[in-house]
């Protein structure tokens, strides 16, 4: 076997490994993007969370005010 044939075999192996690596990375990125899109539908948006927290704070404030009135009596 001459050097050219050995070099061609080595380059073919390196190219196959490089192609497999790139395909693996591409598949991982596609899975990550799909999971991200699914996750966006499952979690609460920040605006919705803020409005819910404001309502809870208002209710808690009313409860504390009523407790203070009771304690004053």
C-alpha positions in Angstrom: 0.0 0.0 0.0 1.5 3.3 -1.0 1.2 6.6 0.9 -1.5 8.0 -1.3 -3.9 5.1 -0.6 -3.2 5.4 3.1 -3.8 9.1 3.0 -7.1 8.6 1.1 -8.3 6.0 3.6 -7.4 8.3 6.5 -9.2 11.3 4.9 -12.3 9.1 4.3 -12.3 8.0 7.9 -11.9 11.6 9.1 -14.6 12.9 6.7 -17.0 10.1 7.9 -16.3 11.0 11.6 -16.8 14.7 10.8 -20.0 14.1 9.0 -21.3 11.9 11.9 -20.4 14.7 14.3 -22.1 17.4 12.4 -25.2 15.2 12.0 -25.3 14.6 15.7 -25.0 18.3 16.5 -27.7 19.1 14.0 -30.1 16.6 15.5 -29.4 17.8 19.0 -30.1 21.4 17.9 -33.4 20.4 16.3 -34.5 18.5 19.4 -33.5 21.5 21.5 -35.6 23.9 19.4 -38.6 21.5 19.4 -38.4 21.2 23.2 -38.1 25.0 23.6 -41.3 25.5 21.5 -43.1 22.9 23.6 -41.9 24.5 26.8 -43.1 28.0 25.8 -46.7 26.6 25.8 -46.4 25.0 29.2 -45.0 27.8 31.4 -46.8 30.9 32.6 -46.0 34.1 30.8 -44.4 36.9 32.8 -47.4 39.3 32.2 -49.9 36.7 33.4 -47.7 36.0 36.4 -47.4 39.7 37.3 -51.2 40.3 37.2 -51.8 37.2 39.3 -49.2 38.3 41.9 -50.8 41.8 42.0 -54.2 40.3 42.8 -52.7 38.1 45.5 -51.0 41.1 47.0 -54.2 43.1 47.1 -56.0 40.2 48.8 -53.3 39.8 51.4 -53.3 43.5 52.0 -57.0 43.4 52.7 -56.6 40.5 55.0 -53.8 42.3 57.0 -55.9 45.4 57.2 -58.8 43.4 58.6 -56.5 41.7 61.1 -55.2 45.1 62.2 -58.7 46.3 62.7 -59.5 43.3 64.8 -56.4 43.7 66.9 -57.2 47.4 67.6 -60.6 46.5 69.1 
